[in-house]
Amino acid sequence: METITINTEYIRLQDLMKLANMVSSGGEAKQLIQDGQVSVNGEPCLQRGKKLRPGDEVSYGNRTCTPAYAS
């Protein structure tokens, strides 16, 4: 699992996907999320603006990542 460092309280799902290079654009993230191809904590998620915090796991394709606070 890949860890993505954030400097805020949370990060939105589509922004995490862009930061992790899971997608090349916000439009691509939006489409994948609306199509139900992205899972958060093992459940399909249709909310592109879902707030993610450390401990949440995002999966798409064969990649999984989680946000973590900068230390």
N, C-alpha and C positions, 0 to 999 in steps of 0.2 A: 504494500500500500504506500502511496506517495503522500507526503505531508506538504501542505501549502501554507506558508506563513502569512498571517494577516496581522494588521496593525490596528484593527478596529474591533468593536464588540462582536460584530457578526459580518458575514459576507453573503450576498444574495447568490442563489444557485447559478444563474446564468453568468455572473461575474466570476465565480469560482471556476466554472468550466473554461472560461476564456483564460484566466490566470494560469490554470493548469495545462493549457494548450490541448485540451480535449476537443476544442472546436476552434475554428479560425475567425468566427464573428459572432456577435450577439444574435444575429438573425438565424444562424445555423443552430445555436443553442436553443433559441425559442422554438424552432421547428422540432428538434429532437425531443424537447421536454413536452411539447403539446402532443407529440405522437406516442408518448408513454415509453420512450426508449431509455429514460434516465431514472435511476433508482436512488432514493435517499434512505439510508438505514434499512436497506433490503426491501423497501416498498416502492412501487412506481410513484413518481411525483409529477404532477401536471402543473405545478406552480413555479414559474420561472423566477419569481421574486422571493421564493422561500428563503427565510433567514437561516443561515447555517452557522453553527458555533463549533468550537473544538469538541471532538467526540462524534460529530455527525460524519457519516460515510457516504460519499457520492460515487455511484458506479455507472459507467457507460461503456459498452463494448467489453473489452478485456481489461479496462483500467478502473482502478478504485483510488480515490484520494480523500483526504480529510483536512479540514483547516486546523491550524494551530496558532496560538498567540506567539508573537515574537518574544524572545527571552532577553 
